[in-house]
Amino acid sequence: MAVKSITRQVGPFKMKIMKKGGGINKTLRGIGKKKRREPELLFLLEKEIKSLEGKHVLVDVGANIGYVSLHMASWMNKNGKIFCIEPDPRNFELLIQNMKINGFDKVSFSEEMAMANHTGEIEFYMGSNASNLGSLYKHKKSVDKPIKVKCDTMTNYFKEKKVFPNLIKMDLEGGEVQVMEGMFQLVKENNFPCKIIMELHPQFYPKKKGLEYWMNGYFKLGFKPKIIISAAGPQPDKFKEWGYEPFKIIRGKGFYNTFSNEHAIIASCRVNKQLMPGKGRYSPKIARYIFIERK
């Protein structure tokens, strides 16, 4: 699939970006050298990647055109590897090019596929205008008809690679539920240290065996909530009610590091309506990211 692109300097990287379209491509076309997209996520990833011990094995599930993947690769140690997973063929074409022109093609393994709860094929809805809004679920900003894409489980994939991931980033517009399910056997049968940082989309989670079900399973295997980054303001009403104060605020989003398992589940896995400051409308979530860890 030939994608019309332009080359821009995006922070420290040269990137091929879609010539047209909204979402991440629109942002990156005008971001320049000094600004960062989603600086709160990049701050957390940089800190956690640089704190890893031993060989870095990083995974970017939902790598899009490589903006976050490039940053992750730049923070790896010299023997590290990064696996970039992206099912949208438009994004994947640019992802490959962006990792190569920035010198990371020898340490990155890019796969045109989705991570899911089974191996084979799965329906994927591409974003209609913004290529970063592709999902396993149809929504108002996706195309009407899905495409079929290759898929695998994290368990099967990393058994074949014969390595264990020590940091995983996910941004999947709700697909994180299937990834957590498909990775459960891997973390259950192998007691390796692992950090998981995911963007949250509770409006897409199924009632049966949704993210809450799998998060409880991961907590029973020794994972604990380490950081929650708020949505809809630096201190949502429930966070204030529970007595949590942010230790850091970036771009109007609060960082919290003292959440109980119970409160982490409620904040990250359930729809919580919150009036957004200055916007006069409600957000369906109070947590944008959760970071869980097993040491």
DRENDO-819605 format. One line per field, with one value per atom (N, C-alpha, C, O): residue number from 1; x, y, z. Coordinates in steps of 0.1 Angstrom, whole numbers. Atoms other than C-alpha are relative to their C-alpha. Example, Ala and Ser with C-alpha at 12.3 -4.5 7.8 and 13.67 -1.06 7.14 Angstrom:
! DRENDO-819605
num [1:1:1:1:2:2:2:2]
x [9:123:9:19:-9:137:-8:-3]
y [-12:-45:12:12:-11:-11:11:22]
z [0:78:0:7:0:71:8:9]
! end
This chain:
! DRENDO-819605
num [1:1:1:1:2:2:2:2:3:3:3:3:4:4:4:4:5:5:5:5:6:6:6:6:7:7:7:7:8:8:8:8:9:9:9:9:10:10:10:10:11:11:11:11:12:12:12:12:13:13:13:13:14:14:14:14:15:15:15:15:16:16:16:16:17:17:17:17:18:18:18:18:19:19:19:19:20:20:20:20:21:21:21:21:22:22:22:22:23:23:23:23:24:24:24:24:25:25:25:25:26:26:26:26:27:27:27:27:28:28:28:28:29:29:29:29:30:30:30:30:31:31:31:31:32:32:32:32:33:33:33:33:34:34:34:34:35:35:35:35:36:36:36:36:37:37:37:37:38:38:38:38:39:39:39:39:40:40:40:40:41:41:41:41:42:42:42:42:43:43:43:43:44:44:44:44:45:45:45:45:46:46:46:46:47:47:47:47:48:48:48:48:49:49:49:49:50:50:50:50:51:51:51:51:52:52:52:52:53:53:53:53:54:54:54:54:55:55:55:55:56:56:56:56:57:57:57:57:58:58:58:58:59:59:59:59:60:60:60:60:61:61:61:61:62:62:62:62:63:63:63:63:64:64:64:64:65:65:65:65:66:66:66:66:67:67:67:67:68:68:68:68:69:69:69:69:70:70:70:70:71:71:71:71:72:72:72:72:73:73:73:73:74:74:74:74:75:75:75:75:76:76:76:76:77:77:77:77:78:78:78:78:79:79:79:79:80:80:80:80:81:81:81:81:82:82:82:82:83:83:83:83:84:84:84:84:85:85:85:85:86:86:86:86:87:87:87:87:88:88:88:88:89:89:89:89:90:90:90:90:91:91:91:91:92:92:92:92:93:93:93:93:94:94:94:94:95:95:95:95:96:96:96:96:97:97:97:97:98:98:98:98:99:99:99:99:100:100:100:100:101:101:101:101:102:102:102:102:103:103:103:103:104:104:104:104:105:105:105:105:106:106:106:106:107:107:107:107:108:108:108:108:109:109:109:109:110:110:110:110:111:111:111:111:112:112:112:112:113:113:113:113:114:114:114:114:115:115:115:115:116:116:116:116:117:117:117:117:118:118:118:118:119:119:119:119:120:120:120:120:121:121:121:121:122:122:122:122:123:123:123:123:124:124:124:124:125:125:125:125:126:126:126:126:127:127:127:127:128:128:128:128:129:129:129:129:130:130:130:130:131:131:131:131:132:132:132:132:133:133:133:133:134:134:134:134:135:135:135:135:136:136:136:136:137:137:137:137:138:138:138:138:139:139:139:139:140:140:140:140:141:141:141:141:142:142:142:142:143:143:143:143:144:144:144:144:145:145:145:145:146:146:146:146:147:147:147:147:148:148:148:148:149:149:149:149:150:150:150:150:151:151:151:151:152:152:152:152:153:153:153:153:154:154:154:154:155:155:155:155:156:156:156:156:157:157:157:157:158:158:158:158:159:159:159:159:160:160:160:160:161:161:161:161:162:162:162:162:163:163:163:163:164:164:164:164:165:165:165:165:166:166:166:166:167:167:167:167:168:168:168:168:169:169:169:169:170:170:170:170:171:171:171:171:172:172:172:172:173:173:173:173:174:174:174:174:175:175:175:175:176:176:176:176:177:177:177:177:178:178:178:178:179:179:179:179:180:180:180:180:181:181:181:181:182:182:182:182:183:183:183:183:184:184:184:184:185:185:185:185:186:186:186:186:187:187:187:187:188:188:188:188:189:189:189:189:190:190:190:190:191:191:191:191:192:192:192:192:193:193:193:193:194:194:194:194:195:195:195:195:196:196:196:196:197:197:197:197:198:198:198:198:199:199:199:199:200:200:200:200:201:201:201:201:202:202:202:202:203:203:203:203:204:204:204:204:205:205:205:205:206:206:206:206:207:207:207:207:208:208:208:208:209:209:209:209:210:210:210:210:211:211:211:211:212:212:212:212:213:213:213:213:214:214:214:214:215:215:215:215:216:216:216:216:217:217:217:217:218:218:218:218:219:219:219:219:220:220:220:220:221:221:221:221:222:222:222:222:223:223:223:223:224:224:224:224:225:225:225:225:226:226:226:226:227:227:227:227:228:228:228:228:229:229:229:229:230:230:230:230:231:231:231:231:232:232:232:232:233:233:233:233:234:234:234:234:235:235:235:235:236:236:236:236:237:237:237:237:238:238:238:238:239:239:239:239:240:240:240:240:241:241:241:241:242:242:242:242:243:243:243:243:244:244:244:244:245:245:245:245:246:246:246:246:247:247:247:247:248:248:248:248:249:249:249:249:250:250:250:250:251:251:251:251:252:252:252:252:253:253:253:253:254:254:254:254:255:255:255:255:256:256:256:256:257:257:257:257:258:258:258:258:259:259:259:259:260:260:260:260:261:261:261:261:262:262:262:262:263:263:263:263:264:264:264:264:265:265:265:265:266:266:266:266:267:267:267:267:268:268:268:268:269:269:269:269:270:270:270:270:271:271:271:271:272:272:272:272:273:273:273:273:274:274:274:274:275:275:275:275:276:276:276:276:277:277:277:277:278:278:278:278:279:279:279:279:280:280:280:280:281:281:281:281:282:282:282:282:283:283:283:283:284:284:284:284:285:285:285:285:286:286:286:286:287:287:287:287:288:288:288:288:289:289:289:289:290:290:290:290:291:291:291:291:292:292:292:292:293:293:293:293:294:294:294:294:295:295:295:295]
x [8:0:9:16:-8:17:-6:-18:5:13:7:19:-6:18:5:-3:-6:42:9:13:-10:64:9:6:-11:96:0:1:-1:97:10:12:-8:121:-10:-17:9:101:9:13:-9:121:14:19:-14:155:0:10:1:142:-5:-13:7:135:-10:-8:11:102:-8:-10:10:80:-14:-17:13:45:-10:-7:10:13:-3:-4:2:8:-13:-15:14:-29:-5:1:6:-51:2:11:-1:-57:7:16:-6:-47:15:20:-15:-10:7:17:-7:0:-1:8:2:-15:8:14:-8:2:15:22:-14:36:4:16:-4:35:4:12:-3:37:7:8:-6:54:14:17:-13:89:10:8:-11:122:-2:4:-1:114:-12:-11:12:78:0:6:2:67:-15:-23:14:35:-1:8:3:21:13:18:-12:50:-1:10:1:36:4:10:-3:39:15:21:-14:74:8:19:-7:85:1:11:0:74:8:15:-7:88:15:22:-14:122:5:16:-5:125:0:10:1:114:9:15:-10:135:14:21:-13:166:3:14:-2:160:1:3:-1:159:14:23:-13:186:1:-8:-2:202:-3:-5:3:194:-14:-23:13:165:-8:-2:9:136:-13:-21:12:110:-10:-7:10:77:-9:-14:10:55:-11:-11:12:21:-10:-15:8:2:11:9:-11:34:-3:5:4:16:12:17:-10:42:14:24:-12:69:5:16:-4:69:5:16:-4:70:11:20:-10:90:14:24:-13:118:6:18:-4:120:5:15:-4:120:13:21:-12:147:12:23:-11:169:4:15:-3:167:5:9:-4:176:15:23:-14:210:5:-3:-6:234:-3:-2:3:224:-15:-20:14:187:-7:-1:9:159:-13:-18:14:125:-8:-4:9:96:-12:-18:10:72:-12:-10:12:37:-10:-15:10:13:-8:-2:8:-16:-5:-8:5:-26:11:22:-10:-8:6:17:-4:-6:11:21:-9:11:13:24:-12:34:10:22:-9:48:9:21:-8:60:8:19:-7:70:14:24:-13:96:10:21:-8:109:6:18:-4:111:11:20:-11:131:13:23:-12:155:7:19:-7:162:6:15:-6:170:10:14:-11:194:-4:5:4:173:-5:-10:5:165:8:2:-7:192:-4:-1:4:178:-15:-20:14:141:-6:-1:7:118:-15:-23:13:87:-9:-5:9:57:-14:-20:13:26:-11:-14:9:1:-6:-2:6:-22:4:5:-1:-16:-15:-22:14:-48:0:10:1:-61:0:-3:-1:-56:10:14:-9:-33:-8:-16:7:-45:-3:6:4:-65:-10:-17:10:-87:-4:3:5:-109:6:6:-6:-93:-7:-7:7:-111:11:15:-10:-87:-7:-19:5:-91:-4:3:4:-111:8:11:-8:-92:13:23:-12:-67:5:-2:-5:-45:3:6:-3:-38:-12:-11:12:-74:-6:-17:4:-75:-3:3:4:-91:-5:-9:7:-104:-15:-22:14:-137:-4:3:5:-158:-5:-11:4:-163:-2:0:4:-174:11:8:-11:-139:7:18:-6:-132:-8:-19:7:-141:-11:-12:12:-173:3:-3:-3:-158:14:24:-13:-129:8:3:-9:-99:4:4:-5:-85:15:22:-15:-50:5:-3:-7:-26:0:1:-1:-27:7:8:-6:-9:-1:-6:0:-7:14:24:-13:21:7:19:-5:25:7:19:-6:31:11:21:-10:51:13:23:-13:77:5:17:-5:79:8:19:-8:90:13:23:-12:114:10:22:-8:128:6:18:-4:130:-12:-23:11:109:1:11:0:98:1:-6:0:108:-7:-8:9:88:-9:-4:10:56:-8:-13:9:38:-11:-9:12:3:-8:-11:10:-20:-8:-5:7:-47:-15:-23:14:-81:-9:-19:8:-95:5:1:-6:-75:9:13:-9:-54:-6:1:6:-80:5:8:-4:-72:15:19:-15:-34:2:11:-2:-36:-4:3:5:-56:10:14:-10:-31:13:22:-14:-1:-1:10:1:-15:8:14:-7:-1:15:22:-15:34:4:14:-4:35:-3:3:3:19:10:14:-9:43:15:23:-14:75:0:-5:-1:83:11:21:-10:102:-4:-16:4:103:-5:0:7:80:-7:-14:7:67:-10:-6:11:34:-6:-11:5:24:-11:-7:11:-10:-9:-12:10:-33:-14:-16:12:-68:-12:-13:12:-102:-11:-17:10:-128:-13:-21:13:-157:-1:-12:0:-147:1:0:-3:-141:-13:-23:11:-165:-3:6:3:-184:5:9:-6:-173:14:17:-14:-136:6:13:-6:-128:13:19:-13:-97:0:10:1:-109:3:11:-2:-109:15:20:-14:-74:9:20:-8:-60:1:11:1:-71:9:16:-8:-54:15:23:-14:-21:4:15:-4:-22:2:11:-2:-25:13:18:-13:7:11:23:-10:26:2:10:0:20:-7:-16:5:13:-1:7:0:1:11:12:-11:31:-3:-1:3:19:-14:-16:12:-15:1:4:1:-17:-14:-21:14:-50:-4:4:7:-74:-10:-14:10:-99:4:-4:-5:-78:11:12:-11:-48:-5:2:5:-70:-15:-23:14:-103:-7:-1:8:-131:2:4:-2:-127:14:15:-14:-89:0:6:1:-97:-8:-4:8:-124:8:7:-8:-99:12:19:-11:-73:14:24:-12:-47:4:-4:-6:-25:11:19:-10:-4:14:15:-13:33:7:18:-5:38:-11:-21:10:17:7:15:-5:25:-12:-21:11:1:-14:-22:13:-27:-4:-15:3:-24:9:21:-7:-15:6:0:-7:10:-3:-1:3:0:8:8:-8:21:-3:5:4:2:-13:-19:13:-29:0:9:2:-42:-5:-9:5:-51:-14:-18:14:-88:-3:-11:2:-87:6:0:-6:-64:-10:-11:10:-90:-12:-16:12:-119:4:-4:-5:-99:3:0:-5:-85:-9:-9:8:-110:-15:-21:14:-144:-2:6:4:-162:-3:-11:2:-160:-2:7:3:-177:6:4:-6:-157:-1:3:1:-164:14:22:-14:-133:1:-8:-2:-120:0:8:1:-129:-6:-6:6:-146:-15:-21:15:-181:-6:-18:5:-183:7:17:-5:-176:9:7:-8:-149:-5:-10:4:-157:11:9:-11:-124:7:7:-8:-104:15:23:-14:-72:4:-4:-5:-53:9:8:-10:-25:1:-1:-3:-18:13:16:-13:17:0:0:-1:18:14:19:-14:50:1:-5:-4:63:15:21:-15:98:6:18]
y [-12:0:12:15:-12:32:11:15:-10:59:13:14:-13:96:6:8:-5:110:12:15:-11:140:-3:-10:2:141:13:24:-11:163:-4:-15:2:168:0:10:1:156:-3:-14:2:162:-3:3:3:145:-9:-14:9:123:6:15:-2:125:-10:-22:9:110:2:13:1:100:1:-7:-2:113:1:6:0:109:15:24:-13:139:7:19:-5:142:-8:-19:7:131:7:15:-6:140:-8:-16:8:126:2:14:-1:118:7:14:-5:127:15:22:-15:162:6:17:-6:168:0:10:2:155:9:13:-9:176:14:20:-13:207:1:12:0:197:6:12:-6:207:-7:-18:7:200:0:-9:-2:212:-6:-9:5:200:-15:-22:15:165:-3:4:5:147:-10:-18:8:131:-1:-11:-1:143:-8:-13:8:125:-14:-20:14:91:-1:-10:1:98:2:-5:-1:110:-13:-17:12:78:-11:-18:11:55:2:-7:-3:72:-4:-11:3:69:-15:-20:15:32:-8:-18:7:21:1:-8:-3:37:-7:-9:7:19:-15:-22:14:-15:-6:0:7:-40:-10:-16:10:-63:4:16:-3:-66:5:-1:-6:-45:-8:-9:6:-63:8:5:-9:-37:-4:-9:3:-41:13:18:-11:-13:-6:-8:6:-28:11:18:-11:-4:11:22:-9:12:12:22:-10:33:3:-7:-3:51:1:5:1:48:11:12:-11:80:-4:0:4:64:-11:-11:10:34:6:1:-7:58:4:3:-5:73:-12:-12:11:39:-6:-10:6:26:9:4:-9:57:-1:2:2:49:-14:-16:14:12:0:9:2:0:-7:-11:4:-11:-14:-17:14:-48:-2:-13:1:-40:-3:-2:2:-50:6:7:-4:-35:-6:-7:6:-53:10:14:-9:-30:-7:-12:7:-44:10:19:-9:-26:-7:-11:7:-40:8:3:-8:-10:1:6:0:-14:13:15:-14:24:4:9:-4:29:-8:-3:10:-2:5:4:-4:11:12:12:-11:43:-3:2:4:26:-6:-3:6:5:10:10:-11:36:8:12:-9:56:-7:0:6:30:-1:0:1:26:13:14:-13:63:6:15:-4:68:-9:-8:9:39:-11:-16:10:15:-13:-21:12:-11:-13:-24:12:-35:-4:-16:4:-35:0:-3:1:-33:-11:-14:11:-61:4:3:-5:-47:-11:-18:11:-70:7:14:-4:-62:-9:-19:9:-78:6:17:-4:-74:-10:-22:9:-89:-2:8:3:-106:-12:-15:12:-136:-13:-23:12:-161:2:13:0:-170:-2:-11:2:-166:13:20:-13:-137:7:0:-7:-110:12:17:-12:-82:13:14:-13:-47:12:12:-12:-14:12:17:-11:13:13:14:-14:49:7:6:-6:68:12:14:-12:101:0:4:0:96:-15:-24:14:65:-6:-18:5:62:-4:-8:4:54:-13:-16:14:19:-8:-6:8:-7:-14:-15:13:-43:2:-7:-3:-26:12:21:-10:-5:12:10:-12:31:11:10:-11:65:6:13:-6:74:-11:-8:11:41:-1:4:3:29:-9:-16:9:10:-15:-23:14:-22:-3:4:4:-40:-7:-11:8:-56:-12:-12:11:-90:1:4:-1:-89:-12:-19:11:-115:4:15:-2:-119:-11:-22:10:-137:4:15:-4:-139:3:-1:-3:-125:-13:-14:12:-159:-8:-12:8:-177:7:1:-8:-149:0:-3:-1:-146:-14:-15:14:-184:-3:-9:2:-185:8:3:-9:-156:-4:0:5:-173:12:11:-11:-140:4:1:-5:-124:15:21:-14:-88:6:2:-6:-66:14:20:-12:-35:0:-2:1:-34:13:17:-11:-3:-3:-9:3:-6:13:20:-10:19:-6:-5:8:-1:3:-6:-4:17:-11:-15:11:-11:-14:-23:13:-40:-5:-17:4:-41:-12:-20:12:-66:-13:-22:12:-92:-3:-14:2:-86:-5:-15:5:-91:-14:-22:14:-123:-9:-19:8:-135:-1:-10:0:-128:-7:-9:5:-143:-13:-14:13:-178:3:-4:-3:-163:5:0:-5:-144:-9:-9:10:-172:-11:-15:11:-199:4:-5:-5:-177:12:22:-10:-156:10:11:-10:-128:14:17:-14:-91:7:5:-6:-71:13:14:-13:-35:1:-2:-2:-29:14:17:-13:6:1:-1:0:9:12:17:-10:36:-7:-18:6:30:5:16:-3:29:-8:-17:8:16:0:-10:0:25:-11:-15:11:-4:-14:-24:13:-31:-8:-3:9:-61:-2:-1:2:-68:-13:-14:13:-104:-1:1:1:-110:12:11:-12:-74:3:-6:-3:-56:-2:-6:2:-58:-14:-17:15:-96:-3:-10:4:-98:8:2:-8:-70:-7:-8:8:-90:-12:-16:11:-120:3:-5:-4:-102:4:1:-4:-88:-13:-13:13:-124:-7:-15:5:-132:9:6:-8:-105:14:21:-14:-74:9:5:-11:-42:13:16:-13:-8:9:11:-9:15:15:23:-14:47:0:-8:-3:60:14:23:-13:90:4:-3:-4:109:4:8:-7:119:10:9:-9:147:9:12:-8:169:-6:-18:5:166:-8:-17:7:154:-3:5:3:137:-1:-4:0:137:-12:-11:12:101:-1:-6:0:105:9:6:-10:135:-7:-6:7:114:-11:-13:11:86:5:-2:-6:110:0:1:1:107:14:21:-13:137:-3:-12:2:139:4:14:-4:139:8:14:-8:154:3:-5:-3:171:4:13:-3:172:2:-7:-3:188:-2:-8:1:189:-14:-17:13:152:-3:-1:3:140:-13:-23:12:113:-5:3:6:90:-13:-21:12:63:-7:-15:7:52:-7:-9:6:36:-15:-23:14:4:-8:-2:8:-25:2:4:-2:-19:13:13:-13:17:1:7:1:10:-6:-2:7:-14:9:10:-9:11:11:14:-11:39:-3:4:3:21:-9:-9:11:-7:3:-4:-3:10:14:23:-14:39:8:5:-10:69:13:19:-13:101:11:11:-11:132:12:12:-13:168:5:6:-5:181:15:22:-14:214:9:6:-10:243:-5:3:5:221:-2:-3:2:217:-13:-14:13:181:-11:-8:11:147:-9:-12:11:122:-13:-13:13:85:-6:-17:6:79:10:22:-8:93:-4:3:4:75:-2:-9:1:78:-12:-19:11:54:-7:-1:7:27:-8:-13:7:12:-10:-6:11:-22:-6:-6:6:-40:-12:-13:11:-73:0:0:-1:-72:-14:-16]
z [0:0:0:10:1:-12:7:5:-8:13:-4:-4:3:3:13:23:-12:29:-2:-14:0:37:11:21:-11:58:8:3:-10:89:11:14:-13:118:11:14:-11:148:12:15:-12:180:-6:-15:5:175:-12:-17:11:147:-13:-13:13:110:-2:0:1:103:-13:-18:11:73:6:15:-6:81:-12:-22:11:61:-4:5:5:39:4:5:-4:48:11:15:-11:76:13:15:-13:112:10:6:-10:145:2:1:-2:151:-12:-10:11:116:-1:-4:0:118:10:8:-11:151:-3:-1:3:139:-11:-12:11:107:5:-2:-5:128:13:19:-13:160:2:12:0:151:9:13:-7:170:15:22:-15:205:7:19:-7:213:0:-9:-1:223:0:6:-1:216:12:14:-12:248:9:11:-8:270:13:18:-12:300:-2:7:3:284:-3:3:3:271:13:14:-12:305:8:13:-7:321:-7:0:7:294:1:3:-1:295:13:15:-13:332:3:9:-3:333:-9:-4:8:303:5:5:-5:317:13:17:-13:350:-1:9:2:335:2:-2:-1:344:-10:-15:10:320:-14:-17:14:283:-1:4:3:272:-10:-22:10:255:1:9:0:247:-11:-21:9:230:-1:9:2:214:-8:-20:6:208:-4:4:5:186:-3:1:3:172:-9:-10:9:146:-10:-16:10:124:7:1:-7:151:9:13:-8:170:14:18:-14:205:-2:7:2:191:-1:5:1:181:13:16:-13:215:9:15:-8:232:-5:4:5:209:4:6:-3:216:15:19:-14:254:4:15:-3:251:3:-2:-1:262:-13:-22:13:234:-5:-17:4:235:-1:-3:0:235:-13:-24:12:211:3:14:-1:204:-10:-22:9:189:-2:7:3:171:-7:-18:6:164:-5:3:5:141:-12:-21:10:121:-12:-23:10:100:-11:-9:10:66:-4:-8:3:61:10:6:-10:94:-1:1:0:90:-10:-8:10:58:4:2:-5:75:12:14:-12:107:-5:1:5:87:-4:-1:5:70:11:11:-11:102:9:13:-8:121:-8:-2:8:92:-2:0:2:85:12:12:-13:122:5:17:-3:123:10:17:-9:144:-6:0:7:118:4:3:-4:131:14:18:-14:167:2:13:-1:159:-9:-20:7:148:-2:7:3:131:-6:-15:4:126:-4:3:4:105:4:-3:-6:127:13:17:-13:158:10:7:-12:192:5:6:-4:204:10:16:-9:224:-7:-1:8:196:-11:-14:11:167:-13:-13:13:131:-6:-10:6:117:9:17:-7:132:-8:-16:7:120:7:19:-5:124:-7:-20:5:119:-1:10:2:105:4:2:-3:117:-13:-23:12:91:-4:-16:3:93:8:2:-8:121:1:6:1:115:14:15:-14:153:7:19:-6:160:-5:-3:4:145:12:23:-11:167:-4:-16:2:170:1:-2:-2:178:-9:-11:8:155:9:19:-8:168:-10:-22:8:155:-9:-18:8:142:-8:-13:8:124:-13:-14:13:89:3:13:-2:84:-1:6:2:71:4:1:-5:88:-11:-21:8:71:9:21:-7:80:2:-8:-2:96:8:15:-7:109:15:19:-14:147:7:2:-9:175:14:17:-14:212:5:-1:-5:232:5:4:-5:248:-11:-10:11:215:-7:-10:7:199:7:1:-8:227:3:6:-1:231:-12:-11:12:195:-1:-6:0:200:10:9:-11:231:8:12:-9:250:8:4:-8:277:0:2:0:274:14:23:-14:303:0:11:0:292:-12:-23:10:272:0:11:1:260:-10:-20:8:246:-2:7:4:228:-11:-22:9:212:-1:-6:2:214:5:-2:-6:236:-2:5:3:222:11:11:-11:254:8:14:-7:269:-6:1:7:242:2:3:-2:246:14:15:-14:284:1:8:0:279:-7:-2:7:253:5:1:-7:275:13:19:-14:307:2:12:-1:301:1:8:0:294:14:19:-13:327:11:22:-11:347:0:11:1:335:2:4:-1:336:9:6:-10:366:-3:4:4:349:4:4:-3:358:-12:-23:12:336:4:14:-2:333:-12:-23:10:314:1:12:0:305:-11:-23:10:287:1:12:1:275:2:-2:-4:288:-8:-12:8:269:6:-1:-7:294:-7:-5:7:271:-10:-15:9:249:7:0:-6:275:2:6:-2:276:15:23:-14:308:5:17:-4:309:-5:-17:3:310:-6:-16:5:304:7:13:-5:316:15:21:-15:353:3:13:-2:351:-1:7:3:336:10:14:-9:358:14:20:-12:389:-1:9:2:374:1:7:0:369:14:18:-14:405:8:17:-7:417:-3:4:4:398:4:0:-5:416:-6:-2:5:395:9:17:-8:413:-8:-16:7:402:5:17:-4:402:-3:6:4:384:-7:-16:8:373:-4:4:5:351:-3:-10:0:353:-14:-22:11:326:5:17:-4:326:12:21:-10:348:9:10:-8:372:13:18:-12:402:-2:3:1:392:13:24:-13:418:8:20:-8:427:7:18:-6:433:12:22:-12:456:11:23:-10:474:7:19:-6:479:8:14:-8:493:-7:-1:7:465:-6:-11:5:456:-11:-9:10:424:5:11:-4:429:-12:-10:12:394:-9:-10:10:368:-13:-13:13:331:-9:-11:10:305:6:-1:-6:330:5:8:-4:339:12:12:-13:374:0:-5:-2:383:14:23:-13:412:2:-7:-2:428:13:18:-12:459:0:10:2:445:6:4:-4:461:-12:-22:11:439:-3:-15:2:444:-7:-16:6:435:-14:-23:14:405:-9:-21:8:392:-4:-15:2:396:-10:-19:8:381:-15:-24:13:351:-8:-21:7:342:-2:-9:1:346:-6:-5:5:329:12:21:-11:353:-7:-12:7:340:9:21:-7:349:-9:-21:7:339:-2:7:3:321:2:-3:-3:333:-12:-22:11:310:-13:-23:12:284:0:-11:-1:297:-5:-8:4:287:9:15:-9:304:-8:-20:5:298:6:17:-6:302:9:14:-8:320:9:6:-9:349:1:7:1:342:-15:-22:14:309:-2:-12:0:316:13:24:-12:341:-3:-14:1:347:11:23:-10:365:-2:-13:0:374:8:19:-8:386:0:-10:-2:400:1:2]
! end
